[in-house]
Amino acid sequence: MSWLVQPRLVNDPFSDPGVYLDFRYGRRAILFDLGDVSALSSRELLRVSHVFVSHTHVDHIAGFDRLFRLCLHRPSPLVMIGPPGFADQVEHRIRSFTWNLLDENSVDFCLRALDYDGLRLVKGIEFHAREAFARRDVEPPEFPGGVAWAEADFTIECVALDHGIPSLAFALKEVMQVNVWRGVLAEMGLPPGSWLNEAKGAVRRGMPDEHRIVVSDNQTIRLGDLKHRALRVAPGQVVAYVTDAAPHVRNRDRILKLIDRADQLFIEAVFLERDRHLAEASCHLTAWEAGALAREAGVRHLTPFHHSARYLAEPDALPQEAFESFTSGRTRSLTA
């Protein structure tokens, strides 16, 4: 089965945190966090439609200027979601620039900044290039509780964790996977092409078997005929992202619920367990806790990141501890 999105770390585990989720069948991408994005090409950044920011410590938002500058002359909007107060912070950053060369003839790029309070979107602001990025308050979209964004093919679930301030954790959940049996497609006399994306979307939306799919100008086919012969349907992928969370039970419970049975988990592993006092003082997880959470949640694949620079002389120590905990049968209770 091929996944809808292909996720990867933006930087090495000792550098700014962030995950780039590239859509396999669409010219778009999503970012979890927006720290240093110099490792991403301009072409990759121009594919970004949505950015989900955990919190606004500099290592999680420092890439805003580059992304914003690249998007200035594109017609498609950029949506950014962060914790309470995020939309106002975005406005302050935009106001720090001068926009006297923008007018009604400019490409009308739109930036939407939204606040998520741990349960729902509660505030929205739009900034349009043709209005010199003047503030325009808007109603945020309404999604079910615990969902920060939803589209036909996926949702982004979100919880607020304690990092001394709210820090959001995210999980992209595909609605379902729909893949094509190319051999069967050929047996049916059907050519590959963009029409298959329409067929896959119809399956994900639950369209009836009688729904007709347009293959070409002179050919259509019943969705049911495709679905029961040439398409393979399976549960969708879950990609979770957890960073900057204090090591206590309240965070643990929220993390476990979010990452349950995730196919891929990107989770911070900032300190070794021997330096637990540092983790508690700075509201971060240890590598041991990261692996233990992944194991308890039944995660399939673990990627630890956001390593403290204090371990640069022993770069393998943190991932080794995380994977030892991930594969171990031992448990450790987090502090209350």
C-alpha positions in Angstrom: 0.0 0.0 0.0 1.2 3.5 -0.7 0.5 6.3 1.8 -1.2 9.5 1.0 1.6 11.5 2.6 5.3 10.9 3.0 6.6 12.5 6.2 10.2 13.3 7.1 12.2 15.4 9.5 13.1 18.8 8.1 16.4 18.9 9.9 18.8 16.5 11.7 17.6 15.5 15.2 19.9 18.1 16.9 18.6 21.0 14.9 15.3 22.9 14.8 12.3 20.5 15.1 9.8 20.1 12.3 8.2 17.5 10.0 7.5 18.0 6.2 4.5 15.9 5.0 4.6 15.6 1.3 1.4 14.6 -0.4 2.1 11.7 -2.8 -0.8 12.5 -5.2 -1.0 16.2 -5.1 1.1 19.3 -5.5 1.0 20.2 -1.8 2.6 19.6 1.5 2.0 20.3 5.2 4.5 21.4 7.9 4.4 20.5 11.6 6.4 23.4 13.1 8.3 26.1 11.3 11.8 26.4 12.7 14.8 26.7 10.4 13.6 25.6 7.0 16.8 26.2 5.0 17.0 22.5 4.3 13.9 22.7 2.2 14.0 24.0 -1.3 11.9 26.9 -2.5 9.9 24.4 -4.6 9.2 22.3 -1.6 8.1 25.3 0.5 5.9 26.6 -2.2 3.9 23.3 -2.0 3.0 24.0 1.7 -0.7 24.7 2.1 -0.9 24.4 5.9 1.5 24.9 8.8 0.7 23.6 12.3 2.8 25.3 14.9 3.2 23.7 18.3 4.2 27.0 20.1 6.1 30.1 19.3 9.5 29.5 20.9 12.0 30.7 18.2 13.2 27.2 17.2 9.6 26.4 16.2 8.7 29.6 14.2 12.0 31.1 12.9 11.3 29.9 9.4 8.2 32.1 9.1 9.9 34.9 7.2 11.3 32.7 4.4 8.0 30.8 3.9 6.0 34.0 3.9 8.4 35.8 1.5 8.2 32.8 -1.0 4.4 32.8 -0.9 3.9 36.5 -1.5 3.3 36.1 -5.3 1.4 32.9 -5.3 -2.4 32.9 -5.7 -3.2 30.0 -3.3 -3.6 30.8 0.4 -1.4 29.7 3.3 -3.2 28.5 6.5 -1.3 28.6 9.8 -2.6 27.2 13.1 -1.1 27.6 16.5 -2.0 27.9 20.2 -4.0 30.8 21.8 -2.5 34.1 20.9 -0.8 32.8 17.7 -2.9 34.8 15.2 -2.0 38.1 17.0 1.7 37.1 17.0 1.5 36.5 13.2 0.0 39.9 12.8 2.8 41.6 14.8 5.4 39.9 12.5 3.6 41.0 9.4 3.3 44.6 10.7 7.1 44.7 11.1 7.5 44.9 7.3 6.6 47.8 5.0 4.0 47.1 2.3 3.8 50.4 0.3 4.3 48.6 -3.1 1.2 46.4 -2.7 -2.0 47.5 -4.3 -5.2 46.2 -6.0 -3.1 45.0 -8.9 -0.9 42.7 -6.8 -1.4 38.9 -6.8 -3.9 38.5 -4.0 -2.0 36.1 -1.7 -3.9 35.4 1.5 -2.5 34.3 4.8 -4.9 32.9 7.4 -3.8 32.6 11.0 -5.9 30.6 13.4 -5.8 30.0 17.2 -6.5 26.5 18.5 -7.3 26.2 22.2 -6.7 22.5 22.7 -10.3 21.5 21.7 -11.3 23.7 18.7 -10.3 26.7 16.5 -11.4 29.8 18.4 -10.0 32.8 16.5 -9.1 33.7 12.9 -7.4 36.5 11.1 -6.8 36.9 7.4 -4.2 39.1 5.7 -4.5 39.9 1.9 -1.7 41.2 -0.3 -4.1 43.6 -2.2 -5.0 45.1 1.2 -1.3 45.6 2.2 -1.9 42.7 4.6 -4.3 44.7 6.8 -6.0 42.7 9.5 -9.4 41.1 8.7 -11.0 39.2 11.5 -12.8 36.1 10.3 -14.8 33.2 11.8 -12.6 30.1 12.0 -14.0 26.9 10.5 -15.9 24.5 12.8 -14.7 21.0 13.2 -15.5 18.3 15.7 -13.8 18.6 19.1 -10.1 17.7 19.1 -9.8 18.3 15.4 -7.7 21.3 14.2 -8.3 20.7 10.5 -10.4 18.4 8.3 -10.6 17.6 4.6 -12.1 14.8 2.6 -9.0 12.7 2.7 -7.6 13.4 6.2 -8.0 15.1 9.6 -5.5 16.7 11.8 -6.2 15.9 15.4 -4.6 18.0 18.1 -4.1 18.2 21.8 -2.6 20.9 24.0 0.3 19.8 26.2 2.0 21.6 29.1 5.4 23.1 28.3 5.1 25.8 30.9 3.0 27.3 28.1 0.5 25.4 25.8 2.3 23.4 23.2 0.3 21.6 20.6 0.8 18.1 19.4 -0.6 16.8 16.1 -1.7 13.6 14.4 -2.6 13.5 10.7 -5.1 10.7 10.1 -5.9 9.6 6.6 -9.6 8.7 6.1 -8.6 5.5 4.2 -6.0 4.3 1.7 -7.1 3.6 -1.8 -4.6 2.0 -4.2 -4.8 0.7 -7.7 -4.2 -2.8 -9.0 -2.5 -1.8 -12.2 -2.7 -5.3 -13.7 -6.4 -5.5 -13.1 -6.8 -2.0 -14.5 -5.2 -3.2 -17.8 -7.4 -6.3 -17.9 -10.4 -4.0 -17.7 -9.1 -2.0 -20.6 -8.8 1.1 -18.6 -5.8 3.5 -19.0 -4.0 5.0 -16.0 -4.5 8.8 -15.6 -5.7 11.6 -13.4 -9.2 10.2 -13.5 -8.0 7.7 -10.9 -7.6 10.5 -8.3 -11.3 11.3 -8.8 -12.2 7.6 -8.3 -10.1 7.4 -5.1 -11.7 10.5 -3.8 -15.2 9.1 -4.5 -14.3 6.0 -2.5 -13.0 8.0 0.4 -16.2 10.1 0.4 -18.4 7.0 0.5 -20.0 7.6 -2.9 -22.4 4.8 -3.9 -21.4 2.0 -6.3 -23.7 3.4 -9.0 -21.7 6.7 -9.1 -20.1 7.1 -12.6 -16.4 8.0 -13.0 -15.4 9.8 -16.1 -12.4 8.0 -17.6 -12.3 10.0 -20.9 -14.5 12.0 -23.1 -16.3 8.9 -24.3 -15.9 6.5 -21.5 -17.3 6.2 -17.9 -17.4 3.4 -15.4 -19.3 2.5 -12.3 -17.5 3.2 -9.1 -18.6 -0.2 -7.8 -16.9 -2.0 -10.7 -13.7 -0.3 -10.0 -13.9 -0.6 -6.2 -14.5 -4.4 -6.2 -11.9 -5.2 -8.9 -9.2 -2.7 -9.4 -9.0 -0.8 -6.2 -7.6 -1.9 -2.9 -9.0 -0.2 0.2 -7.4 -0.2 3.7 -7.3 1.9 6.8 -5.4 5.2 6.4 -2.0 6.1 7.8 -1.6 8.0 11.1 1.4 10.3 11.4 1.8 11.8 14.9 4.1 14.7 16.0 4.8 15.4 19.7 7.3 17.9 21.0 8.0 20.2 24.0 6.0 18.5 26.7 6.7 18.4 30.4 7.3 14.9 31.8 4.1 14.4 33.9 1.1 12.2 33.9 -1.4 14.7 32.5 0.7 15.1 29.4 1.3 11.4 29.2 -2.4 10.6 29.1 -3.1 13.2 26.3 -0.1 12.0 24.3 -1.2 8.3 24.5 -4.6 9.1 23.3 -3.3 11.1 20.3 -0.7 8.6 19.2 -2.6 5.5 19.7 -1.7 2.9 17.0 0.1 5.5 15.0 2.0 4.2 11.9 4.7 6.9 12.3 5.5 8.8 15.5 7.9 11.8 15.5 8.5 12.5 19.2 11.0 14.7 21.1 13.8 12.9 23.0 15.6 15.9 24.5 17.5 14.4 27.5 18.8 11.1 28.6 17.0 9.5 31.6 20.2 10.1 33.7 19.5 13.8 33.3 15.9 13.6 34.2 16.2 16.6 36.5 17.1 18.7 33.4 14.0 17.4 31.6 11.8 18.3 34.5 13.3 21.8 34.8 12.8 22.6 31.1 9.5 20.8 30.6 10.8 18.2 28.0 10.6 14.5 27.6 13.5 12.1 28.1 14.5 9.6 25.4 13.4 6.8 27.7 9.9 8.3 28.1 9.6 8.9 24.4 10.2 5.2 23.7 8.0 4.1 26.5 5.1 6.2 25.2 5.5 4.8 21.7 5.6 1.3 23.0 2.5 1.7 25.2 0.5 3.3 22.3 1.4 0.5 19.9 3.2 2.7 17.5 4.6 1.0 14.4 7.6 3.3 13.6 9.4 5.6 16.0 11.5 8.7 15.0 13.0 10.5 18.0 14.2 14.1 17.4 14.8 17.5 19.1 18.0 16.3 20.9 19.8 18.6 23.3 23.1 19.8 22.1 24.7 18.7 25.3 24.9 15.2 23.7 26.6 16.2 20.5 29.7 14.3 21.6 27.6 11.1 21.9 25.1 11.5 19.1 23.8 8.0 19.2 23.0 8.0 23.0 19.5 9.5 22.7 18.1 7.4 19.9 19.6 4.3 21.4 17.9 5.0 24.7 14.6 5.7 23.0 14.7 2.5 20.9 15.8 0.4 23.9 12.7 1.7 25.8 10.5 1.3 22.7 11.4 -2.4 22.4 11.7 -3.2 26.2 9.1 -4.8 28.3 10.0 -2.6 31.3 7.8 0.4 32.3 8.4 3.5 34.2 5.8 5.8 35.8 6.0 9.5 35.0 5.9 11.9 37.9 2.5 13.1 38.9 
